[in-house]
Amino acid sequence: MSKNGQVYLVGAGPGDLGLVTLRAKERIEHAVVIVYDHPANPEMLSWAREDAEIIYAGKEAGEAQLSQQEINTLLIDKAGEGKQVVRLKGGDPFVFGRGAEEAEAIAGAGIPFEIVPGITSAIAGPAYAGIPMTHRAHNSHVTFFTGHEDPAKAGSAIDYAALAKLGGTQVMLMGVERLGAVTNKMLKHGVRGDLPVALIRWATTGQQETLTGTLSDIAQKAVANSFEAPAVAVFGDVVSLRDTLTWYEKRPLLGKRIVVTRTRKQASVLSNKLRALGAYVIELPTIRIEPPSDLREFAELVQDAHVYDWIVFTSANGVEAFFDIFFKLYDDVREIGGVRIAAIGPATAQRVKDFHLHVDLQPEEFIAEAVVREFKKLGSIENERVLVVRAEKARDVLPKELSAAGAIVDEAFAYRTVAETSDTSGAQRQLAQSGADLITFTSSSTVENFLALGLPWPKGMCIASIGPITSKTVRDQGLNVDIEARRHDIDGLVQAIREFFAL
């Protein structure tokens, strides 16, 4: 029946993208259909192929986008069409995630399937909160149970008397909304009231919060603090070790919601640096890199690169586009001849160096005007042949100023920056619903295209700009710049953001 189709039940992990397995990423990259739940980090969808069919199944507390039977049927039907289907489930698919039920349905339909285990929040959540599951001085066993049982069952399958007798560390998943009832049953069956308890919400993400108490007061504390799902509850003396072992929640940007507007391909560099500092990142690409309008003309200029005295690269995207064409025309980098190379910014320079070429000129300030000043320091450039590799519709300061200084300048339009219209991860909806503390702009086009989306501006959202040119565009749009990087690159922007929130 499957016609070579297959279903992969993939554990999406607890939320931190760094905790997704290599196997899970590989299956997402090759899937034709992806069906995902609310607990799965939607940023993983950026790994999907562009033509993948992406289906949201819901499964948020109090929400039912698709019923379980509809999900089962969907997976079977799509695989029956001969497609590779990934079913993304938060945490591990076989840990209280109904993955076994889906696997049974798939197996019953004669569809091949594979289980890709994931890191469960039952382990990762406490670890990120500084709570070990085991410790020789406190316990010798761990018990997992769910607070959200099948509502069709006549009674609870949880033996609270056995739990009370067993002791050790006990972890409850999907039960924070029933916390009062659960703790009352535990107390009723003899568990001591001063037993340490921790609730960990949005574990392993930049929104992580931990609430601690005792068995007798944790439910009241949860209500008082509006502590809602998704959360993991940990019962046991190991919770007391949190005071010593807390590490993740000490990160300087924890709890800050930051929007990254770079291209989908480039966003990860900035996003990963911000996540490493504890931020919750919303990747909302506003631009996409496309081939130039006249690819033939660009290719002809690349082919003749050896006749120039200088090649000036204004971005890493330009470097990549140039050498993509170059190595289709030549099989030896030496064919570029004796041309000297100038680059704006360390990222652009590094991309040139990746092709084992030397950068002869790189200004300290990462703007076109600084390149012109550096050229003038070299002496006369009259009649020097210069090829400027840049984006279409970018600022023309560089070619104009070099021409005015006497150089013979050709412009090689390497790529176009166009508006990104795809929003597979639901970032626009997320921003509209929950807002953000900060939005980052790394170019004028990210500013203009974000505003063109027409999204309501979240209350209190500040603006961080990578440099003066981008800042001018922000101000020209009637907005204020709250942060401007002194060093006009990604590292400089991250440092400026860190300093801003440290005030």
PEDA-V382657 format. One record per residue. N is the residue number from 1. RES is the residue in three letters. SS is DSSP state (@ for helix, = for strand, . for the rest). Layout:
N;RES;SS  N;RES;SS
This chain:
1;MET;.  2;SER;.  3;LYS;.  4;ASN;.  5;GLY;.  6;GLN;=  7;VAL;=  8;TYR;=  9;LEU;=  10;VAL;=  11;GLY;=  12;ALA;.  13;GLY;=  14;PRO;.  15;GLY;.  16;ASP;.  17;LEU;@  18;GLY;@  19;LEU;@  20;VAL;.  21;THR;.  22;LEU;@  23;ARG;@  24;ALA;@  25;LYS;@  26;GLU;@  27;ARG;@  28;ILE;@  29;GLU;@  30;HIS;@  31;ALA;.  32;VAL;.  33;VAL;=  34;ILE;=  35;VAL;=  36;TYR;=  37;ASP;=  38;HIS;.  39;PRO;.  40;ALA;.  41;ASN;.  42;PRO;@  43;GLU;@  44;MET;@  45;LEU;@  46;SER;@  47;TRP;@  48;ALA;.  49;ARG;.  50;GLU;.  51;ASP;.  52;ALA;.  53;GLU;=  54;ILE;=  55;ILE;=  56;TYR;=  57;ALA;=  58;GLY;=  59;LYS;.  60;GLU;.  61;ALA;.  62;GLY;.  63;GLU;.  64;ALA;.  65;GLN;.  66;LEU;.  67;SER;.  68;GLN;@  69;GLN;@  70;GLU;@  71;ILE;@  72;ASN;@  73;THR;@  74;LEU;@  75;LEU;@  76;ILE;@  77;ASP;@  78;LYS;@  79;ALA;@  80;GLY;@  81;GLU;.  82;GLY;.  83;LYS;.  84;GLN;=  85;VAL;=  86;VAL;=  87;ARG;=  88;LEU;=  89;LYS;=  90;GLY;.  91;GLY;=  92;ASP;.  93;PRO;.  94;PHE;.  95;VAL;.  96;PHE;.  97;GLY;.  98;ARG;.  99;GLY;@  100;ALA;@  101;GLU;@  102;GLU;@  103;ALA;@  104;GLU;@  105;ALA;@  106;ILE;@  107;ALA;@  108;GLY;@  109;ALA;.  110;GLY;.  111;ILE;.  112;PRO;=  113;PHE;=  114;GLU;=  115;ILE;=  116;VAL;=  117;PRO;.  118;GLY;.  119;ILE;.  120;THR;.  121;SER;@  122;ALA;@  123;ILE;@  124;ALA;@  125;GLY;@  126;PRO;@  127;ALA;@  128;TYR;@  129;ALA;.  130;GLY;.  131;ILE;.  132;PRO;.  133;MET;.  134;THR;.  135;HIS;=  136;ARG;.  137;ALA;.  138;HIS;.  139;ASN;=  140;SER;.  141;HIS;.  142;VAL;=  143;THR;=  144;PHE;=  145;PHE;=  146;THR;=  147;GLY;.  148;HIS;.  149;GLU;.  150;ASP;.  151;PRO;.  152;ALA;.  153;LYS;.  154;ALA;.  155;GLY;.  156;SER;.  157;ALA;.  158;ILE;.  159;ASP;.  160;TYR;@  161;ALA;@  162;ALA;@  163;LEU;@  164;ALA;@  165;LYS;@  166;LEU;@  167;GLY;.  168;GLY;.  169;THR;=  170;GLN;=  171;VAL;=  172;MET;=  173;LEU;=  174;MET;.  175;GLY;.  176;VAL;@  177;GLU;@  178;ARG;@  179;LEU;@  180;GLY;@  181;ALA;@  182;VAL;@  183;THR;@  184;ASN;@  185;LYS;@  186;MET;@  187;LEU;@  188;LYS;@  189;HIS;.  190;GLY;.  191;VAL;.  192;ARG;.  193;GLY;.  194;ASP;.  195;LEU;.  196;PRO;=  197;VAL;=  198;ALA;=  199;LEU;=  200;ILE;=  201;ARG;=  202;TRP;.  203;ALA;.  204;THR;.  205;THR;.  206;GLY;.  207;GLN;.  208;GLN;.  209;GLU;=  210;THR;=  211;LEU;=  212;THR;=  213;GLY;=  214;THR;=  215;LEU;.  216;SER;.  217;ASP;.  218;ILE;@  219;ALA;@  220;GLN;@  221;LYS;@  222;ALA;@  223;VAL;@  224;ALA;@  225;ASN;.  226;SER;.  227;PHE;.  228;GLU;.  229;ALA;.  230;PRO;.  231;ALA;=  232;VAL;=  233;ALA;=  234;VAL;=  235;PHE;=  236;GLY;.  237;ASP;@  238;VAL;@  239;VAL;@  240;SER;@  241;LEU;@  242;ARG;@  243;ASP;@  244;THR;@  245;LEU;@  246;THR;.  247;TRP;.  248;TYR;@  249;GLU;@  250;LYS;@  251;ARG;.  252;PRO;.  253;LEU;.  254;LEU;.  255;GLY;.  256;LYS;.  257;ARG;=  258;ILE;=  259;VAL;=  260;VAL;=  261;THR;.  262;ARG;.  263;THR;.  264;ARG;.  265;LYS;.  266;GLN;.  267;ALA;@  268;SER;@  269;VAL;@  270;LEU;@  271;SER;@  272;ASN;@  273;LYS;@  274;LEU;@  275;ARG;@  276;ALA;@  277;LEU;.  278;GLY;.  279;ALA;.  280;TYR;=  281;VAL;=  282;ILE;=  283;GLU;=  284;LEU;.  285;PRO;.  286;THR;.  287;ILE;=  288;ARG;=  289;ILE;=  290;GLU;=  291;PRO;=  292;PRO;.  293;SER;.  294;ASP;.  295;LEU;@  296;ARG;@  297;GLU;@  298;PHE;@  299;ALA;@  300;GLU;@  301;LEU;@  302;VAL;@  303;GLN;@  304;ASP;.  305;ALA;@  306;HIS;@  307;VAL;@  308;TYR;.  309;ASP;.  310;TRP;=  311;ILE;=  312;VAL;=  313;PHE;=  314;THR;.  315;SER;.  316;ALA;@  317;ASN;@  318;GLY;@  319;VAL;@  320;GLU;@  321;ALA;@  322;PHE;@  323;PHE;@  324;ASP;@  325;ILE;@  326;PHE;@  327;PHE;@  328;LYS;@  329;LEU;@  330;TYR;.  331;ASP;.  332;ASP;.  333;VAL;@  334;ARG;@  335;GLU;@  336;ILE;@  337;GLY;.  338;GLY;.  339;VAL;.  340;ARG;=  341;ILE;=  342;ALA;=  343;ALA;=  344;ILE;.  345;GLY;.  346;PRO;@  347;ALA;@  348;THR;@  349;ALA;@  350;GLN;@  351;ARG;@  352;VAL;@  353;LYS;@  354;ASP;.  355;PHE;.  356;HIS;.  357;LEU;.  358;HIS;.  359;VAL;.  360;ASP;.  361;LEU;=  362;GLN;.  363;PRO;.  364;GLU;.  365;GLU;.  366;PHE;.  367;ILE;.  368;ALA;@  369;GLU;@  370;ALA;@  371;VAL;@  372;VAL;@  373;ARG;@  374;GLU;@  375;PHE;@  376;LYS;@  377;LYS;@  378;LEU;.  379;GLY;.  380;SER;.  381;ILE;.  382;GLU;.  383;ASN;.  384;GLU;.  385;ARG;=  386;VAL;=  387;LEU;=  388;VAL;=  389;VAL;=  390;ARG;=  391;ALA;=  392;GLU;.  393;LYS;.  394;ALA;.  395;ARG;.  396;ASP;.  397;VAL;@  398;LEU;@  399;PRO;@  400;LYS;@  401;GLU;@  402;LEU;@  403;SER;@  404;ALA;@  405;ALA;.  406;GLY;.  407;ALA;.  408;ILE;=  409;VAL;=  410;ASP;=  411;GLU;=  412;ALA;=  413;PHE;=  414;ALA;=  415;TYR;=  416;ARG;=  417;THR;=  418;VAL;=  419;ALA;=  420;GLU;.  421;THR;.  422;SER;.  423;ASP;.  424;THR;.  425;SER;.  426;GLY;.  427;ALA;@  428;GLN;@  429;ARG;@  430;GLN;@  431;LEU;@  432;ALA;@  433;GLN;@  434;SER;@  435;GLY;.  436;ALA;.  437;ASP;.  438;LEU;=  439;ILE;=  440;THR;=  441;PHE;=  442;THR;.  443;SER;.  444;SER;@  445;SER;@  446;THR;@  447;VAL;@  448;GLU;@  449;ASN;@  450;PHE;@  451;LEU;@  452;ALA;@  453;LEU;.  454;GLY;.  455;LEU;.  456;PRO;.  457;TRP;.  458;PRO;.  459;LYS;.  460;GLY;.  461;MET;.  462;CYS;=  463;ILE;=  464;ALA;=  465;SER;=  466;ILE;.  467;GLY;.  468;PRO;@  469;ILE;@  470;THR;@  471;SER;@  472;LYS;@  473;THR;@  474;VAL;@  475;ARG;@  476;ASP;@  477;GLN;.  478;GLY;.  479;LEU;.  480;ASN;.  481;VAL;.  482;ASP;.  483;ILE;=  484;GLU;=  485;ALA;.  486;ARG;.  487;ARG;.  488;HIS;.  489;ASP;.  490;ILE;@  491;ASP;@  492;GLY;@  493;LEU;@  494;VAL;@  495;GLN;@  496;ALA;@  497;ILE;@  498;ARG;@  499;GLU;@  500;PHE;@  501;PHE;@  502;ALA;@  503;LEU;.
